[in-house]
């Protein structure tokens, strides 16, 4: 359905592996430390927490959904899968399997859930029974010279394929069918169970039944048992010794094997004959994971290095989906005027445009050669401007997806901030090194003026939405106001106590908010150059402690400040964020903190902890000084000369949590933040919230239904809005005949016109009654347009929300018509011919 969803849950560290139940209702998410969450994919909520106490390499549900296996260290643990009952403990250990000498890497089940295979770093693959089978002895399959990356059973068979990191595939044939597995005799089983129970009494944690495999069983033990023989051995990867095989997936029904390599190449083979179908390159980074859909038509690839996700239809050789985030952290973002799109700029020099409803990036501009510092939309919504450290400001066209203007300064300079006026004609950018502001004309691309007067780097620019006045903030502790219509002169200079970091105008242009280095947010009446209020935000920022910090988080927070500000769409609140995991929302009038949003709880990022972790301190200093990622041999494509594997110069570092930019949606329904975690969008919960409005004792659902039955439609609408339950309002409005809409709209009180408009905007998002709601919107705006115009400042978010919903439907329907225009013409031609025959 071309949509992406984010779950409202998070683990304490980066997620390493995910196990999905066969019916798609449950998922197990496991992080770097071994902490697991059992998640309901239907309710999108956490059902159970569990800790495996060690890093887990893989997790896999059995095809019947009754068991799941996880691999950690050199053991495989089989658990009873959580059922439909409400269990107190959802993770009950069934059996522990020992066998490999080194860490286990991968798991695969047979189709009937009787057996599973695990691969290991000791180059062996082990086949284990989920239950005790009399003729299946647990022994290993060798024949590889490197770590096992994947192992796969053939469909309805015990035949096995094993693939190793050096690009070797072994085909193993079994002399027994799945039906030929003989169950253990009951008397043997009871002895085993009683023995296991005796052992359990002396252990703190119940280990379940322990099963130990033998690497070299003797002849007597293997007599009349299941035997494996290697039928064939194939080799991939003739490109070079260090082009490691990093991931693989196998589709049993179509016999399709997909393998991914460290160089970004993937191969498609048909098994068991090993016929090469395709060999393509999708990236220059290692392919970290591969998945195939149930029909075998689509293949999904993930590259963790660049954050790439790719869905490829292999038969038609076309992309179904191609997504890539910013390679480095995002620095800036802006909403389009109707709230449909978000543009982001990153340190990787890319400008990306995202669809706010589907969460997908649909265009990337790569013209900049250095880090982006600011991005913005013009008032038309079809032009994006971006400023960069490469000394250019570029304008991009969203109709043709091209860079149509490039603005430069006479002397090369690095631009740190950007602003465009409400008409979209004047573009301004501030410089880091020459302390000047450059003004260009959008029409001609000419440099109109250079504004000088600041004595420090320009940190922020903002245009007044209602007048042609530019506010510029600088490290010289001043905010200057420039009049664009009066020969670019300084209209006013506001002096502060500390370096100014960011400046923002209220949407109605009557107030100015300024954040400075001492952690204060001050509010100014810029017409009279009078300060109207201030907020001490330093304590709300709550800076975390970095791993190598010598001072406490409380002490380090004293030197921290907000680096980004944004007013809400109605101008009553202000969002503030900075070098912290918190985003604060303040009420401007009362100057109090309304809410704090925690951006992340991921301890894989730096500056998250409040206190020093004594467990990480050794006599030599902090454990963070030890570089864990150095010399990692995980698919390194370019080794150093004379080094057999692993690049000793590679470094592993923790990114520091920070909020680089905040923006409120023009619709007032959501706000977005660019952070170390990525682009985060927070929106109003659409669930049922009881929020009555002018409620009387007579307003009840039964009375509303009675009024509706008596065809007193205006009264029914007013009563429904008083109760303010979305389902009830929808029921009332959809029960009204379309012929009555005109009369009802003219008799609605002014107060309820706004309420109906707001409801229509949200109904457009989900409803399929497109024409019916369009009639409502048209009649309301035609009859009450003049009155609404007088309150346009207050109503702007609602109107923009309505515009966004209608625009989205317009685009969808117009695409549908364009695709089917010839079909419609053909159908019309046929109908005309039939009419003529008659």
Residue pairs with C-beta under 8 A, 6 or more apart in sequence:
2 358
2 360
3 357
3 358
3 359
4 358
4 359
4 360
5 359
6 359
7 39
7 44
8 44
8 45
9 37
9 39
9 44
9 45
9 46
10 600
10 601
10 602
11 29
11 31
11 35
11 37
11 602
12 31
12 33
12 35
12 601
12 602
12 603
13 31
13 32
13 33
13 35
13 602
13 603
13 604
14 31
14 32
14 602
14 604
15 29
15 30
15 31
16 30
16 31
16 32
16 55
16 56
16 57
17 30
17 56
17 57
17 58
17 59
18 27
18 28
18 29
18 30
18 59
19 27
19 28
19 30
19 59
19 60
19 61
19 68
19 70
20 26
20 27
20 41
20 61
21 27
21 61
21 65
21 81
22 61
22 62
22 63
22 64
22 65
23 65
24 41
25 40
25 41
25 42
26 38
26 39
26 40
26 41
26 47
26 81
26 82
27 38
27 39
27 41
28 36
28 37
28 38
28 39
28 59
28 68
29 36
29 37
29 39
30 36
30 52
30 56
30 59
30 70
32 55
32 604
33 51
33 55
34 51
34 52
34 53
34 54
34 55
34 56
34 72
35 49
35 50
35 51
35 52
36 49
36 50
36 51
36 52
36 56
36 91
37 46
37 48
37 49
37 50
38 46
38 47
38 48
38 49
38 50
38 82
38 90
38 91
39 45
39 46
39 47
40 47
47 82
47 90
48 82
48 90
48 91
50 90
50 91
52 70
52 72
52 77
54 72
54 73
55 72
56 70
56 71
56 72
57 71
57 72
57 103
57 104
57 105
57 106
58 70
58 71
58 104
58 105
58 106
58 107
59 68
59 69
59 70
59 71
59 107
60 68
60 69
60 107
60 108
60 109
60 116
61 67
61 68
61 81
62 68
62 69
62 81
62 109
62 113
62 116
62 130
63 109
63 110
63 111
63 112
63 113
64 112
64 113
65 81
66 80
66 81
66 113
67 78
67 79
67 80
67 81
67 94
67 113
67 130
68 78
68 79
68 81
69 76
69 77
69 78
69 79
69 107
69 109
69 116
69 118
70 76
70 77
70 79
71 77
71 103
71 104
71 105
71 106
71 107
71 118
72 104
73 103
73 104
74 98
74 99
74 100
74 101
74 102
74 103
74 104
74 120
74 122
75 96
75 97
75 98
75 104
76 96
76 97
76 99
76 104
76 107
76 116
76 118
76 126
76 128
77 93
77 95
77 96
77 97
77 208
78 93
78 94
78 95
78 96
78 97
78 130
78 208
79 91
79 92
79 93
79 94
80 91
80 92
80 94
82 90
82 91
93 206
93 207
93 208
94 208
94 209
95 208
95 209
95 210
95 211
96 207
96 208
96 209
96 210
96 211
97 118
97 126
97 128
97 138
97 211
97 213
98 210
98 211
98 212
98 213
99 118
99 124
99 126
99 128
99 138
99 140
99 212
99 213
99 215
100 118
100 120
100 121
100 122
100 124
100 126
100 140
101 120
101 122
101 215
102 120
102 121
102 122
103 120
103 121
104 118
104 119
104 120
104 121
105 118
105 119
105 120
105 121
105 147
105 148
105 149
106 118
106 119
106 148
106 149
106 150
106 151
107 116
107 117
107 118
107 151
108 116
108 117
108 150
108 151
108 152
108 153
109 115
109 116
109 130
109 153
110 116
110 153
110 157
110 158
110 178
111 153
111 155
111 156
111 178
111 252
112 156
112 178
113 130
114 129
114 130
114 131
114 133
114 178
114 181
115 127
115 128
115 129
115 130
115 133
115 136
115 153
115 158
115 178
115 181
116 127
116 128
116 130
117 125
117 126
117 127
117 128
117 151
117 153
117 160
117 162
118 125
118 126
118 128
118 151
119 125
119 147
119 148
119 149
119 150
119 151
119 162
120 126
120 147
120 148
121 147
121 148
123 142
123 144
123 145
123 146
123 147
123 148
123 164
124 140
124 141
124 142
124 144
124 148
124 215
125 140
125 141
125 144
125 148
125 151
125 160
125 162
126 138
126 139
126 140
126 141
126 213
127 136
127 138
127 139
127 141
127 158
127 160
127 228
128 138
128 211
128 213
129 136
129 138
129 181
131 183
131 184
132 183
132 184
132 188
132 189
132 192
133 181
133 182
133 183
133 184
133 226
134 182
134 183
134 184
134 185
135 176
135 180
135 181
135 182
135 224
135 225
135 226
136 181
136 225
136 226
137 214
137 217
137 221
137 222
137 225
137 226
138 211
138 212
138 213
138 214
139 213
139 214
139 215
139 216
139 217
139 222
140 213
140 215
141 160
141 162
141 170
141 172
141 228
141 230
143 162
143 170
143 230
143 233
144 162
144 164
144 166
144 168
144 170
145 164
145 166
145 168
146 164
146 165
146 166
146 168
147 164
147 165
148 162
148 163
148 164
148 165
149 163
149 164
149 165
149 245
149 246
149 247
149 248
150 162
150 163
150 247
150 248
150 249
150 250
151 160
151 161
151 162
151 163
152 160
152 161
152 248
152 250
152 252
152 257
153 159
153 160
153 252
154 160
154 161
154 252
154 272
155 252
155 253
156 178
157 174
157 177
157 178
158 174
158 176
158 177
158 178
158 226
159 171
159 172
159 173
159 174
160 171
160 172
160 174
160 228
161 169
161 170
161 171
161 172
161 250
161 257
161 271
161 272
162 169
162 170
162 172
163 169
163 245
163 248
163 259
164 245
165 244
165 245
165 246
166 237
166 244
166 245
167 235
167 236
167 237
167 243
167 244
167 245
167 261
168 233
168 234
168 235
168 236
169 233
169 234
169 235
169 236
169 257
169 274
170 230
170 232
170 233
171 230
171 231
171 232
171 233
171 234
171 271
171 272
172 228
172 229
172 230
172 231
173 228
173 229
173 230
173 231
174 226
174 227
174 228
175 226
175 227
175 228
175 229
176 226
176 227
180 226
181 226
192 209
193 209
196 208
196 209
196 210
199 207
199 210
200 206
200 207
214 221
231 272
232 272
232 274
234 274
236 245
236 259
236 261
236 267
237 243
237 245
237 261
239 263
239 265
242 262
242 636
242 637
242 638
242 639
242 645
243 261
243 262
243 263
243 265
243 637
244 261
244 262
244 286
244 635
244 636
244 637
245 259
245 260
245 261
245 262
246 260
246 261
246 262
246 286
246 287
246 288
246 634
246 635
247 259
247 260
247 287
247 288
247 289
247 290
248 257
248 258
248 259
248 260
248 290
249 257
249 258
249 290
249 291
249 292
249 299
250 256
250 257
250 258
250 271
250 292
251 258
251 292
251 296
253 296
254 296
255 270
255 271
255 272
256 268
256 269
256 270
256 271
256 277
256 292
256 296
256 314
257 268
257 269
257 270
257 271
258 266
258 267
258 268
258 290
258 292
258 299
259 266
259 267
259 269
259 290
260 266
260 286
260 287
260 288
260 290
260 301
261 267
261 286
261 287
261 635
262 286
262 287
262 635
262 636
262 637
263 281
263 284
263 286
263 637
264 281
264 282
264 283
264 284
264 285
264 286
264 287
264 303
265 279
265 280
265 281
266 278
266 279
266 280
266 281
266 282
266 287
266 290
266 301
267 276
267 278
267 279
268 276
268 277
268 278
268 279
268 299
268 314
269 275
269 276
269 277
270 277
277 314
278 314
278 317
282 301
282 303
282 308
282 310
282 312
283 303
283 305
283 306
283 308
283 310
285 303
285 304
285 305
285 306
285 308
286 303
286 304
286 305
286 634
286 635
286 637
287 301
287 302
287 303
288 302
288 303
288 304
288 305
289 301
289 302
289 304
290 299
290 300
290 301
290 302
291 299
291 300
292 298
292 299
292 300
293 299
293 300
297 313
297 314
297 315
298 311
298 312
298 313
298 314
298 320
299 311
299 312
299 314
300 309
300 310
300 311
300 312
301 308
301 309
301 310
301 311
301 312
302 308
302 309
302 310
303 310
306 324
306 327
307 324
307 325
307 326
307 327
308 322
308 323
308 324
309 321
309 322
309 323
309 324
310 319
310 321
310 322
310 323
311 319
311 320
311 321
311 322
312 318
312 319
312 320
313 319
313 320
321 360
323 360
323 361
324 361
324 364
325 352
325 361
325 678
325 679
326 344
326 346
326 347
326 348
326 350
326 352
327 346
327 348
327 350
328 346
328 347
328 348
328 371
329 346
329 347
329 655
329 658
329 660
329 674
329 676
330 344
330 345
330 346
330 347
330 660
330 661
330 674
330 675
330 678
330 679
331 345
331 346
331 347
331 371
331 372
331 373
331 374
331 660
331 661
331 674
332 344
332 345
332 372
332 373
332 374
332 375
332 660
332 661
332 674
333 342
333 343
333 344
333 345
333 375
333 661
333 663
333 672
333 673
333 674
333 679
334 342
334 343
334 375
334 376
334 377
334 384
334 663
335 341
335 342
335 356
335 377
335 663
335 664
335 665
335 666
335 672
336 342
336 343
336 377
336 381
336 666
337 377
337 379
337 380
337 381
337 666
337 800
338 381
338 666
338 667
338 800
338 803
338 804
338 807
339 356
339 665
339 666
339 667
339 669
339 670
339 800
339 801
339 804
340 355
340 356
340 357
340 804
340 807
340 808
341 353
341 354
341 355
341 356
341 377
341 381
341 398
342 353
342 354
342 356
342 663
342 672
342 679
342 681
343 351
343 352
343 353
343 354
343 375
343 376
343 377
343 384
343 386
344 351
344 352
344 354
344 375
344 674
344 679
345 351
345 352
345 372
345 373
345 374
345 375
345 386
345 388
346 352
346 371
346 372
347 371
347 372
348 371
349 366
349 368
349 369
349 370
349 371
349 372
349 388
349 390
350 364
350 365
350 366
350 368
350 372
351 364
351 365
351 368
351 372
351 375
351 384
351 386
351 394
351 396
352 361
352 363
352 364
352 365
353 361
353 362
353 363
353 364
353 384
353 398
354 360
354 361
354 362
354 679
355 361
355 362
356 665
356 670
356 681
357 765
357 808
359 681
363 398
363 401
365 384
365 386
365 394
365 396
365 401
365 403
367 394
367 403
367 406
368 386
368 388
368 390
368 392
368 394
369 388
369 390
370 388
370 389
370 390
371 388
371 389
372 386
372 387
372 388
373 387
373 388
373 389
373 414
373 415
373 416
373 417
373 418
374 386
374 387
374 415
374 416
374 417
374 418
374 429
375 384
375 385
375 386
375 387
375 418
376 384
376 385
376 386
376 418
376 419
376 420
377 383
377 384
377 385
378 384
378 385
378 420
378 424
378 442
379 422
379 423
379 424
380 424
381 398
382 397
382 398
382 399
383 395
383 396
383 397
383 398
383 424
383 442
384 395
384 396
384 398
385 393
385 394
385 395
385 396
385 418
385 420
385 427
386 393
386 394
386 396
386 418
387 393
387 415
387 416
387 417
387 418
387 429
388 394
388 415
389 414
389 415
389 432
390 414
391 408
391 409
391 412
391 413
391 414
391 415
392 406
392 407
392 408
392 415
393 406
393 407
393 408
393 415
393 418
393 427
393 429
393 440
394 403
394 405
394 406
394 407
395 403
395 404
395 405
395 406
395 407
395 427
395 442
396 402
396 403
396 404
397 403
397 404
405 442
405 445
406 445
407 427
407 429
407 438
407 440
407 445
407 447
409 431
409 434
409 438
409 447
409 450
410 447
410 450
411 434
413 431
413 432
413 433
413 434
413 436
414 431
414 432
414 433
415 429
415 430
415 431
415 432
415 438
416 430
416 431
416 432
416 457
416 458
416 459
417 429
417 430
417 458
417 459
417 460
417 461
418 427
418 428
418 429
418 430
418 461
419 427
419 428
419 429
419 461
419 462
419 463
419 470
420 426
420 427
420 428
420 442
420 463
421 463
421 468
421 470
421 484
422 463
422 465
422 466
422 468
423 468
424 442
425 441
425 442
425 443
426 439
426 440
426 441
426 442
426 448
426 463
426 468
426 484
427 439
427 440
427 441
427 442
428 437
428 438
428 439
428 440
428 461
428 463
428 470
429 437
429 438
429 461
430 436
430 437
430 438
430 457
430 458
430 459
430 460
430 461
430 472
431 437
431 438
431 457
431 458
432 457
432 458
433 457
435 452
435 454
435 455
435 456
435 457
435 458
435 474
435 476
436 450
436 451
436 452
436 454
436 458
437 450
437 451
437 452
437 454
437 458
437 461
437 470
437 472
437 482
438 447
438 449
438 450
438 451
439 447
439 448
439 449
439 450
439 451
439 484
439 488
440 446
440 447
440 448
441 448
449 488
451 472
451 482
451 488
453 480
453 490
454 472
454 474
454 476
454 478
454 480
455 474
455 476
456 474
456 475
456 476
456 477
456 499
457 474
457 475
458 472
458 473
458 474
459 473
459 474
459 475
459 499
459 500
459 501
459 502
460 472
460 473
460 500
460 501
460 502
460 503
460 504
461 470
461 471
461 472
461 473
461 503
462 470
462 471
462 503
462 504
462 505
462 512
463 469
463 470
463 471
463 505
464 470
464 471
464 505
464 509
464 526
465 505
465 507
465 508
465 509
466 508
466 509
466 510
467 509
468 483
468 484
468 485
469 481
469 482
469 483
469 484
469 491
469 526
470 481
470 482
470 484
471 479
471 480
471 481
471 482
471 503
471 505
471 512
471 526
472 479
472 480
472 482
472 503
473 479
473 500
473 501
473 502
473 503
473 514
474 480
474 499
474 500
475 499
475 500
476 499
477 495
477 496
477 497
477 498
477 499
477 500
477 516
478 493
478 494
478 495
478 496
478 500
479 493
479 494
479 496
479 500
479 503
479 512
479 514
479 524
480 490
480 492
480 493
480 494
481 490
481 491
481 492
481 493
481 494
481 526
482 488
482 489
482 490
482 491
483 489
483 491
492 526
492 529
494 512
494 514
494 524
494 526
494 529
496 514
496 516
496 522
497 516
497 518
497 520
498 516
498 517
498 518
498 520
499 516
499 517
500 514
500 515
500 516
500 517
501 515
501 516
501 517
501 561
501 562
501 563
502 514
502 515
502 562
502 563
502 564
502 565
503 512
503 513
503 514
503 515
503 565
504 512
504 513
504 565
504 566
504 567
504 574
505 511
505 512
505 513
505 567
506 512
506 513
506 567
506 571
506 588
507 567
507 569
507 570
507 571
507 793
507 796
508 571
508 793
510 525
510 527
511 523
511 524
511 525
511 526
511 532
511 571
511 588
512 523
512 524
512 525
512 526
513 521
513 522
513 523
513 524
513 565
513 567
513 574
513 588
514 521
514 522
514 523
514 524
515 521
515 537
515 561
515 562
515 563
515 564
515 565
515 576
516 522
516 561
517 561
518 538
518 561
519 536
519 537
519 538
519 541
519 560
519 561
519 562
520 534
520 535
520 536
520 537
520 538
520 561
521 534
521 535
521 537
521 562
521 565
521 574
521 576
521 586
522 531
522 533
522 534
522 535
523 531
523 532
523 533
523 534
523 588
524 530
524 531
524 532
525 531
525 532
533 588
533 591
534 591
535 586
535 591
537 561
537 562
537 576
537 584
537 586
538 557
538 558
538 560
538 561
539 557
540 582
540 584
540 593
540 596
541 557
541 560
541 561
541 562
541 578
541 579
541 580
541 582
541 584
542 553
542 557
542 580
542 581
542 582
542 610
543 553
543 556
543 557
543 560
543 579
543 580
543 607
544 553
544 580
544 581
544 607
544 608
544 609
544 610
544 657
545 552
545 553
545 556
545 607
545 609
545 610
545 611
545 612
546 606
546 607
546 656
547 606
547 609
547 616
547 622
547 624
547 654
548 622
548 624
548 625
549 556
552 611
552 612
553 609
553 610
553 611
560 578
560 579
560 580
561 578
562 576
562 577
562 578
562 584
563 577
563 578
563 579
563 659
563 660
564 576
564 577
564 578
564 659
564 660
564 661
564 662
565 574
565 575
565 576
565 662
566 574
566 575
566 662
566 663
566 664
566 671
567 573
567 574
567 575
567 588
567 664
568 574
568 575
568 585
568 664
568 668
568 671
569 664
569 665
569 666
569 667
569 668
569 796
569 797
569 800
570 668
570 794
570 797
571 588
572 587
572 588
572 589
573 585
573 586
573 587
573 588
573 594
574 585
574 586
574 588
575 583
575 584
575 585
575 662
575 664
575 671
576 583
576 584
576 585
576 586
576 662
577 583
577 584
577 599
577 659
577 662
577 673
578 658
578 659
579 607
579 656
579 658
579 659
580 607
580 657
580 658
580 659
581 598
581 599
581 600
581 607
581 608
581 657
582 596
582 597
582 598
582 599
583 596
583 597
583 599
583 659
583 662
583 673
584 593
584 595
584 596
584 597
585 593
585 594
585 595
585 596
585 597
586 592
586 593
586 594
587 594
597 682
599 657
599 659
599 673
599 675
599 677
599 680
600 608
600 657
600 675
600 676
600 677
601 608
602 608
602 657
602 677
603 609
604 654
605 654
605 655
605 656
605 657
605 676
605 677
606 654
606 655
606 656
606 657
607 656
607 657
607 658
608 657
616 622
616 623
616 624
617 623
624 654
627 651
627 652
628 652
629 650
629 651
629 652
629 653
630 648
630 650
630 651
630 652
631 646
631 647
631 648
631 650
632 646
632 650
632 652
633 645
633 646
636 645
636 646
636 647
636 650
638 647
639 645
639 646
639 647
640 647
640 648
640 649
655 676
656 676
657 675
657 676
657 677
658 675
658 676
659 673
659 674
659 675
660 674
660 675
661 673
661 674
662 671
662 672
662 673
663 671
663 672
663 673
664 671
665 671
665 672
666 796
666 797
666 800
667 761
667 797
667 798
667 800
667 801
667 804
668 797
668 798
668 800
668 801
669 683
669 684
669 797
669 801
670 681
670 682
670 683
670 684
671 681
671 682
672 679
672 680
672 681
672 682
673 679
673 680
673 682
686 762
688 725
688 726
688 727
690 724
690 725
691 724
692 722
692 723
692 724
693 721
693 722
693 724
693 755
694 722
695 722
695 723
696 722
699 719
699 722
699 723
700 723
701 723
701 725
701 728
703 719
704 716
704 719
704 720
704 723
704 728
704 732
707 715
707 716
707 719
708 716
708 732
708 735
713 732
713 736
713 740
713 744
714 744
714 747
714 748
716 732
717 729
717 732
717 733
717 736
717 744
717 748
717 752
717 756
718 748
718 749
718 752
720 728
720 729
720 731
720 732
720 733
721 729
721 752
721 755
721 756
721 759
726 759
726 762
729 759
730 759
730 763
730 767
733 756
733 759
733 763
733 776
734 769
734 772
736 744
738 772
738 775
741 775
741 776
741 779
742 779
745 776
745 779
745 780
745 783
745 784
746 783
748 756
748 780
748 784
750 784
750 787
753 780
753 784
753 787
753 788
754 788
754 795
754 798
756 776
756 780
757 777
757 780
757 795
757 798
757 799
757 802
758 798
758 801
760 773
760 776
760 777
760 780
760 802
761 798
761 801
761 802
761 804
761 805
762 801
762 805
763 769
763 773
764 770
764 773
764 802
764 805
764 806
764 808
764 809
765 805
767 773
770 809
770 813
774 806
777 802
777 806
781 788
788 795
788 799
792 799
817 824
